[in-house]
Amino acid sequence: MRIHYPRTPHLPWSPGATSDDVRAVGPGALAGCEVVVTEKLDGENTTLYADGLHARSLDSAHHPSRAWVKGLQGRIGPGIPAGWRVCGENLYARHSIPYEDLDSWFYGFSVWDGEHCLDWDRTVRFLGGLGVPTPRVLWRGTFDERALRRLKLDTARQEGYVVRTVAGFTREDFGRCMAKWVRVGHVQTSTHWMFAQVVPNGLGPASPLWAVRSGAEADVPGLSAALGLSGTDDPDPSGATGPTGATNTADAEEVAEAVARIDGAGRTGADRLAGVLAAVLHREPRARIAARLAAGPVGMGLARRVGDLVGLYPYLQRPFPDEDRRAGLVKMAAAADLGVLHALAGALADGPAARECVEWSALCAEEAGLLGPDPLEALRGGLGEALAGLDSGAADRCWAEARRAFGQGRISGSAVEEAVAATWQWREGTFPRLVQLCGPSGSGKSTFGRELPGVDTYIGLDDLRSARGSRTDQGANAEVLREGLDRLDTALARGGTAVWDATSLTDQQRGLAGSVARRRDALVTHAVVLVEEVELVRRNGVRPHPVPPQVLASQLRRFSPPYAGQAHRTWYIGAAGVVEDTAGGLATGRAGTGRPRGQVHEQGQRQGREQGRGAY
């Protein structure tokens, strides 16, 4: 069934409304509601279904500008459920506004399940899973006419804006829950665009990333350029990445096989992109990938997923004791999508022995029900409902222990009652808490750690060296480490929260404080700081206590960030010094799904406030 998209009413102060336009009478249902304001794009209103599409007119005929979006529908149509439709803007052909840096030639702005329009946040998630971008958000908050009137647009480049309720609504309420503002004299061409020569709008540098999300072939040079990894970088003064700083990308055949296997696993959206980028960059050091991509257009969540895929796939190509395999796979699932991970390992396997190991691992993962996009979703969701009301530290500890019990085969993946029973001893939250900072010198670890509220004991190895007479004296490292570990043991024995401030670059280094935490049954949070190498070198040059360049270069070569799942939970901190992504938390969702940066920053701030109330 095909459904015509309704006409959006103009806001009372919209200057572009004409005599035959629909006008809103006052704010309607918008008053008092949380609304989101997005840029109104100058294209052709288009609706996509699982089995076809149409423009605003249900019987819209062929037009050259619709060829590309038909190809897009062919790729993403299988991901649109029956009875659903995706409404958006086909921007292939230039209308009155020329665009030069679009992420895609199609932007989605609403998703409908029959007569119901999904809420905005679910809309963004669903479209992201298909590989469809949404228009830029200009403002969000409780409806405020004065704030909307103050919005400043570049009317030479922007058609206007659309305001809608964040909550979902029915088709009957469309005219009350949506409205638009359009610039004066919007149509500024003498010939209607449909009767003029088709001039494609320009795509921006991020468009190859969105193309991969939507199921298109991987453009390896385009992806490398989009990520700023084209091999034309300035030399890296740290010396950590070689004399040219160039990126060693994979060849086309490797990437093509990886893409075919990822598609065979049914992955789309960010899951597909993470796997493709891991295939492209698998020869790069994992820590460099995560830090470099986090500073670019993909954000922290996807960046560290790509890094973790690159770091983990070789383990699937090696023999592993079968008695430990299930627990190992469940632990890996906290850091990576096992379907994508096995696809990557199979495509990059070197020789029949490695391929056989991957195939056997995949069979074991399939038998354990771990190859789906989110194999622990039912367990996590059920446990979250059962433990609602617990402080975040207790809830996260219970979730980590439930994952461990599932890996050991003591509970099943859907037995919420078993998980609740298996975690009873941690629900009171009386255990001590350890925050272990991880990152090279100058990454901002200490600044982040010292600003955490609710900390009872702060143990910095540099502070202990300073107390002995010299912060830079490495001669007594063994004694300093022993003193620090003794203080940590004493602090955790008392209870409360302790911060361990050291570089903690490797598993071996992290294991020393980790063993103390295990002995004291502490909740362990890894706070991993990922900052691009060039920025680290710059910071080191201006900090009060710089480390020698060769020392920083050595740290960068050795840095192997912890994987999600190695601690009860993990925070990922970027160059701005705030939490940009999390993993392992009961409320986090599937590890590595990522979320918009603003949402993550708000969560990081909220966690800080909770920690100040003793809710680590």
Secondary structure, DSSP 8 states (H G I E B T S, - for coil): ---------B-TT-TT--TTS-B--SSGGGTTSEEEEEEE--SEEEEEETTEEEESSTT----GGGHHHHHHHHHHGGGS-TTEEEEEEE-SB--SS--S-BS-SEEEEEEEETTEE--HHHHHHHHHHHT-----EEEEEE--HHHHHT----TTT--EEEEEESS-EEGGGHHHHEEEEE-TT----SS-GGGS---B--B-TTHHHHHHHTT----HHHHHHHTT-SS-----TT-TT-SS-------HHHHHHHHHHHHHTT--HHHHHHHHHHHHTTTS-HHHHHHHHHTTTTHHHHHHHHHHHHHHHHHHTS---HHHHHHHHHHHHTTS-HHHHHHHHHHT--SHHHHHHHHHHHHHHHHTT--SSSTTHHHHHHHHHHTTTS-HHHHHHHHHHHHHHHHTTSS-TT-HHHHHHHTGGGTT--S-EEEEEE--TTSSHHHHHHT-TT-SEEEEHHHHHHHTT-TT--TTHHHHHHHHHHHHHHHHHH-SEEEEES---SHHHHHHHHHHHHHTT-EEEEEEE---HHHHHHHHHHSSS---HHHHHHHHHH-----TTSSSEEEEE-TTSSEEEEES-TTT-STT----HHHHHHHHHHHHHHHHTT--
